[in-house]
Amino acid sequence: QVQLVESGGGLVQAGGSLRLSCTTSGRTLYNYDMGWFRRAPGKEREFVASIRWNVGITDYAQSVKGRFTISRDYVKNTMYLQMNSLKAEDTAVYYCAAAPKGCDFDYWGQGTQVTVSS
């Protein structure tokens, strides 16, 4: 089974940075599209960033474009989300997700809390 484990969340001040990690199982990074989503208190889950399995094409939500960077390390079987210039609005539980090629995101991690204080 595909297993995803997020880490790296924490409490930071506005303007600070965090690097989230998503450790994957097997060759997940080779066979799945990967993405980051988040859910803020009282809000629906929203898309943050994604990276295609084959050519590494990335996509970002408008709200994080220019501040967040998604990447992957095949050797470590880990996907990352580098978050810079954090804002209070970025406070949420961040989830790592995997999608079979051409399919929906069906595999999810347990999430890691990111709290940005003003």
Backbone bond lengths (Angstrom), bond angles and torsions (degrees), N, CA, C in turn:
res aa  C-N    CA-C-N  psi(-1)  N-CA   C-N-CA  omega(-1)  CA-C   N-CA-C  phi
1 Q - - - 1.450 - - 1.523 109.52 -
2 V 1.321 114.91 153.14 1.450 120.83 175.84 1.522 108.14 -76.81
3 Q 1.312 115.91 126.38 1.456 120.87 178.25 1.521 109.33 -122.77
4 L 1.311 115.08 134.08 1.452 121.99 -177.98 1.520 109.02 -128.74
5 V 1.315 116.41 129.89 1.450 121.33 -179.11 1.518 109.74 -130.26
6 E 1.327 116.02 115.48 1.459 121.16 179.73 1.526 110.74 -88.03
7 S 1.309 115.19 153.03 1.450 121.73 174.46 1.524 108.54 -158.92
8 G 1.317 116.12 167.80 1.450 120.61 176.35 1.512 115.34 104.80
9 G 1.320 117.52 -5.83 1.450 120.02 178.84 1.515 111.31 -70.71
10 G 1.315 115.37 168.00 1.445 120.10 -179.97 1.506 112.04 168.96
11 L 1.314 115.78 -166.86 1.456 122.93 -179.90 1.518 109.36 -105.81
12 V 1.320 115.84 125.50 1.462 121.28 178.53 1.516 109.63 -137.05
13 Q 1.311 115.77 159.58 1.450 120.99 175.87 1.519 110.18 -85.17
14 A 1.307 115.88 154.46 1.460 120.68 177.28 1.522 109.61 -54.48
15 G 1.325 115.48 136.65 1.448 120.99 -177.71 1.509 113.45 93.65
16 G 1.324 116.50 -11.20 1.448 121.12 -179.88 1.511 112.70 -83.40
17 S 1.333 115.50 -174.52 1.458 121.39 -176.83 1.520 111.70 -133.09
18 L 1.317 114.81 153.02 1.453 122.73 173.74 1.517 108.01 -143.66
19 R 1.312 116.30 151.47 1.454 121.42 175.19 1.519 108.63 -123.25
20 L 1.316 115.60 111.83 1.447 120.95 178.38 1.525 109.93 -87.46
21 S 1.318 115.59 144.59 1.452 121.33 178.32 1.519 110.02 -121.46
22 C 1.308 115.79 146.17 1.454 122.04 175.74 1.516 107.23 -130.46
23 T 1.316 116.21 104.25 1.453 121.22 178.75 1.520 108.96 -83.47
24 T 1.329 116.04 127.85 1.460 121.57 -175.42 1.520 111.66 -110.91
25 S 1.313 115.54 165.97 1.453 122.14 179.72 1.517 111.12 -98.26
26 G 1.323 115.98 147.51 1.450 121.79 174.90 1.519 114.12 53.33
27 R 1.325 114.94 -130.70 1.462 121.85 -179.54 1.528 111.14 -108.26
28 T 1.296 115.78 37.71 1.458 121.70 -178.27 1.525 112.20 -53.92
29 L 1.312 117.05 -42.91 1.455 120.74 -177.47 1.523 112.72 -64.68
30 Y 1.314 117.59 -22.66 1.465 121.82 178.76 1.524 112.20 -85.00
31 N 1.300 117.30 -24.84 1.455 121.52 -170.54 1.522 115.62 -114.57
32 Y 1.309 117.55 -4.84 1.453 120.92 -176.95 1.512 112.30 -132.07
33 D 1.315 114.78 148.07 1.448 120.22 165.65 1.526 105.82 -73.78
34 M 1.311 116.78 143.56 1.450 120.89 -177.07 1.523 110.40 -121.02
35 G 1.313 115.22 150.12 1.448 118.37 -179.41 1.511 113.44 -153.83
36 W 1.313 114.11 163.95 1.453 122.63 173.91 1.521 108.48 -119.37
37 F 1.313 115.28 135.20 1.450 122.75 176.15 1.520 108.33 -129.23
38 R 1.312 116.41 164.68 1.454 119.22 177.47 1.524 110.60 -145.97
39 R 1.322 114.46 155.04 1.442 121.24 178.06 1.520 108.65 -133.95
40 A 1.317 115.74 112.82 1.452 121.65 178.05 1.521 109.28 -86.24
41 P 1.331 117.62 156.83 1.461 120.82 179.75 1.528 111.93 -55.37
42 G 1.331 116.30 127.78 1.445 120.90 178.55 1.508 115.45 75.47
43 K 1.319 117.84 6.64 1.454 121.27 -179.11 1.525 111.49 -123.10
44 E 1.314 115.00 163.51 1.452 120.42 177.62 1.526 110.25 -78.62
45 R 1.306 115.00 158.58 1.451 120.31 176.67 1.523 109.64 -63.87
46 E 1.316 116.55 138.40 1.448 120.45 -179.47 1.525 111.79 -130.95
47 F 1.300 114.73 153.04 1.448 122.24 178.49 1.519 110.53 -72.20
48 V 1.321 116.41 140.49 1.458 121.66 178.80 1.524 111.04 -115.73
49 A 1.328 116.39 -55.79 1.460 120.64 -177.60 1.520 110.37 -160.93
50 S 1.320 116.63 157.95 1.456 121.45 177.72 1.518 110.37 -148.58
51 I 1.328 115.10 161.08 1.456 121.25 177.16 1.525 108.27 -142.59
52 R 1.334 116.11 130.76 1.454 121.75 -178.18 1.519 111.43 -73.23
53 W 1.320 116.10 147.32 1.462 121.10 -175.24 1.516 113.52 -68.25
54 N 1.332 117.02 -33.31 1.450 119.63 -169.96 1.522 115.85 -94.91
55 V 1.298 117.90 -45.70 1.460 120.69 -174.76 1.524 113.83 -115.09
56 G 1.321 117.05 -0.23 1.444 120.23 176.65 1.510 115.59 72.51
57 I 1.325 116.76 20.60 1.454 119.88 176.39 1.518 109.16 -66.52
58 T 1.311 116.05 131.51 1.456 120.72 -178.33 1.513 111.73 -110.37
59 D 1.314 114.94 157.64 1.448 121.90 177.67 1.519 107.77 -142.77
60 Y 1.324 115.92 145.83 1.451 120.94 -177.65 1.513 111.27 -136.04
61 A 1.318 114.62 147.86 1.450 119.42 171.44 1.521 108.08 -66.90
62 Q 1.309 116.26 146.45 1.455 120.75 -178.66 1.527 111.92 -56.56
63 S 1.311 116.94 -34.23 1.449 121.38 -176.55 1.526 114.38 -68.63
64 V 1.335 117.36 -18.93 1.458 120.50 -178.02 1.517 112.79 -117.26
65 K 1.304 117.69 -5.55 1.456 121.80 -177.74 1.525 110.72 -58.79
66 G 1.323 115.23 130.86 1.449 120.69 -178.96 1.512 113.70 90.74
67 R 1.330 116.73 -13.59 1.459 121.29 -179.81 1.523 112.62 -114.24
68 F 1.317 116.95 -34.38 1.462 122.11 -178.51 1.520 110.13 -107.01
69 T 1.326 116.32 148.36 1.457 121.97 177.02 1.524 109.77 -135.61
70 I 1.326 116.43 125.61 1.452 121.40 177.67 1.528 108.63 -98.62
71 S 1.321 116.53 139.91 1.453 121.12 -179.55 1.524 109.82 -152.79
72 R 1.320 116.14 172.49 1.458 120.84 -179.92 1.513 110.65 -143.15
73 D 1.303 115.87 149.89 1.449 123.67 177.81 1.519 107.05 -124.32
74 Y 1.327 116.83 104.66 1.455 120.71 -175.79 1.525 112.42 -67.06
75 V 1.317 116.73 -32.28 1.458 120.47 -179.97 1.519 110.93 -65.47
76 K 1.318 116.50 -41.32 1.456 121.55 -178.66 1.524 113.11 -92.34
77 N 1.330 116.73 -1.75 1.470 121.16 -177.74 1.529 111.26 53.97
78 T 1.301 115.20 42.61 1.456 120.59 -174.44 1.517 112.00 -131.47
79 M 1.311 115.12 137.65 1.452 121.89 173.54 1.520 107.93 -107.21
80 Y 1.320 116.13 145.31 1.449 120.69 -177.04 1.522 112.09 -124.50
81 L 1.307 114.52 156.03 1.449 121.42 170.41 1.522 106.36 -132.91
82 Q 1.317 115.95 104.14 1.452 121.42 176.84 1.517 107.83 -84.49
83 M 1.314 116.37 122.01 1.453 121.77 -177.15 1.518 109.33 -116.81
84 N 1.306 115.88 116.28 1.454 122.20 178.88 1.518 110.23 -116.65
85 S 1.316 115.07 163.47 1.467 120.94 178.97 1.522 111.29 48.72
86 L 1.304 115.65 49.35 1.455 120.63 -176.27 1.524 112.18 -64.46
87 K 1.316 114.19 144.40 1.449 122.36 179.17 1.519 109.57 -118.53
88 A 1.320 115.86 161.07 1.456 119.92 178.04 1.525 110.88 -58.27
89 E 1.323 116.59 -32.57 1.457 121.55 -179.99 1.531 113.16 -66.51
90 D 1.326 117.09 -13.58 1.455 121.17 179.03 1.524 112.14 -82.32
91 T 1.312 116.99 -7.17 1.456 121.18 179.49 1.521 110.01 -60.21
92 A 1.317 116.30 122.70 1.460 121.32 -177.54 1.518 109.59 -178.55
93 V 1.315 115.08 170.41 1.454 120.65 168.86 1.519 106.12 -89.69
94 Y 1.311 116.91 125.27 1.452 122.09 -177.68 1.516 110.47 -100.99
95 Y 1.329 115.07 132.43 1.450 121.79 -176.97 1.522 111.96 -117.73
96 C 1.302 115.54 137.27 1.450 122.78 171.47 1.522 107.61 -88.72
97 A 1.331 116.94 141.61 1.455 120.43 -178.86 1.523 111.22 -142.10
98 A 1.318 115.45 152.56 1.460 122.10 178.70 1.522 109.77 -129.95
99 A 1.320 115.66 141.37 1.456 121.67 -179.45 1.521 110.51 -128.24
100 P 1.335 117.80 126.06 1.462 119.77 173.58 1.523 108.54 -56.46
101 K 1.308 116.86 149.46 1.451 121.52 -177.19 1.524 111.50 -51.03
102 G 1.312 115.51 122.41 1.449 120.75 178.10 1.510 115.11 78.39
103 C 1.327 117.12 6.86 1.457 120.96 -177.32 1.523 111.72 -119.32
104 D 1.329 115.19 -178.02 1.457 121.35 179.21 1.520 110.53 -79.30
105 F 1.324 114.86 167.31 1.456 120.74 174.70 1.522 108.35 -76.49
106 D 1.311 116.32 105.69 1.459 122.11 -175.51 1.518 113.82 -109.32
107 Y 1.318 117.12 -11.09 1.456 121.03 -178.83 1.515 109.38 -116.86
108 W 1.330 114.66 132.67 1.463 120.70 -174.32 1.516 112.23 -135.76
109 G 1.326 115.10 147.35 1.447 120.25 172.16 1.517 109.38 -85.74
110 Q 1.318 116.36 -177.56 1.458 121.47 -178.02 1.524 113.29 -84.64
111 G 1.310 117.04 -14.39 1.448 121.01 177.63 1.514 113.53 96.06
112 T 1.315 115.42 154.88 1.456 122.02 175.96 1.523 108.28 -136.74
113 Q 1.311 116.03 134.36 1.462 121.30 -174.67 1.518 111.69 -79.92
114 V 1.317 114.95 131.02 1.459 122.10 173.55 1.518 107.39 -120.01
115 T 1.315 116.50 121.72 1.452 121.47 179.23 1.522 109.42 -122.88
116 V 1.317 115.57 123.17 1.456 121.50 -179.44 1.520 108.63 -112.97
117 S 1.308 116.62 119.34 1.457 121.95 -179.33 1.521 110.70 -97.20
118 S 1.330 115.12 148.05 1.459 120.63 179.66 1.512 110.97 -86.11
